[in-house]
Amino acid sequence: MGRLIVVSNRVALPRRGEPTAGGLAVALKDVLKANGGLWFGWSGETTKGPTTGELKTVRYQGIDYATIDLNENDYKGFYAGYSNNILWPLFHFRIGLLEYDRKQADAYRRVNRDFAKALMPLLGPDDTIWIHDYQMIPLGAELRALGAKQRIGFFLHIPFPPWAVFSALPGADKLLRGLLAYDLVGVQTQRDLSGMIDCMRHGLDLRTDADCGVVSSAWGPKRRTQLSHHAIGIDTRGFATTARKAAFGPDAQRMRASMGDRKLIVGAERLDYTKGLPHRLRGFGALLDNFPEHRNRVTYFQVAARSRNEVASYRDLKRELDTLAGRINGDHAEFDWTPVRYVARAVARDTLAGFYRLADVGLVTPLRDGMNLVAKEYVAAQDPDNPGVLVLSSFAGAAETMDGALLVNPLDAEAMAEQLDRALKMPLGERKERWAGMMAGLEEQTAARWAENFLTELEEQVLPVEPPTGL
Ligand code: GDG
């Protein structure tokens, strides 16, 4: 039995005494510990030297970590450029924001090849490799080109658009063909799986078999690639405990004191154009315009942690939010009430958990999202005796399973206002019923279960039969 090798663009390096933030990192660390594994990827540092320069290794709590630094130009081309400025908008259906640059496409290929070269000597013949996300799509093919015969799985955390959208990318078929190097390709939802199947069919002329596999000899001997969906979850119990404790902490106390008897709507994410933040502000503005009974009775608190500031569209978004929040507050504020409280920086994780628990409504309205863990965290954080209501975009992957949420189309500000009004007025019995259904689902579908299910399916795949050598 070999080890598990996890590869992700960024490696969550352990820091002594610091809890691991985020359900994904916790889940991966748990499976790595259980399998005596290795986590490989970018250190988060840049260097003037080559990307393949130096491999840093550290062993902590039974897990080996191996990282490489990115050359400064590779960082710009591969990471800030191709990954974040081309693939990110493409996979989120925003082809108008895609700024194609062939040099960046080359950097993306090159860095994936460099990752493969650095990883290859660390692999044992019986290891199982699990590669994560859009930055690393061609890595499996690069490993195959270097002779890797191990089981390799790939999971895409973001949406998978259909061919009509995907084909906007120059070299779309080449990117797709890279997926055929894997034994299993997982996406978050049924909708994403349909998108991927559509791309296989129209982009590569490949049809799936009855069990959703595609067969090709694109990367050596004939290989069957299983396509499937595995919705990621969170550490539900752990997050619920954090929220329960944080609700008594000083930050939650201050928040509670500042609210008086007003209700609270909460939203939290990285400041990103996929999250639909301007639309959310417009929806809240429409609530105050169309339902005057909520004026001075409800406050909307939004955390928009700044990210990717080097990309122009992110700076533009920040300006747009500043203007919108200012306008709503200018139009509606009272001397003792600020309708929108908007914080453009990150908040500590447990503080955030405490705010979720205090909030009467969790407002999660991305324009597209692979899953959206905030929706799950908000529900996990609730007080079972007095749970809040989740208002959720139907374009979040989470909407496929969280049927106790009030679903909205974020493009429709009036509809969002109606759902917010409904959420704020919802009787306790209905709130409890909706919450209990969702919470049961979250207790079932944790991040740990997700990892377990994916890896079990990967182990079940039959590897290609190598033709006998020497003939
Ligand atoms: C990708 C896909 C998919 C947010 N603001 C703060 C903060 N957060 C935390 C949340 C949550 C996490 O960040 C965001 O999770 P998401 O799921 O929304 O999104 P991504 O991390 O961009 O990731 C996504 C996910 O992969 C997993 O497969 O769900 O669709 O895009 O945990 O709580 N945390 C802290 N301060 C903040 O201000 N500490």
Residues whose N, C-alpha, C, O or C-beta is under 5 A from the ligand:
A	BS01	GDG	H157 I158 I232 A268 E269 R270 V303 A305 R345 A346 V347 A348 R349 D369 G370 M371 N372 L373 V374
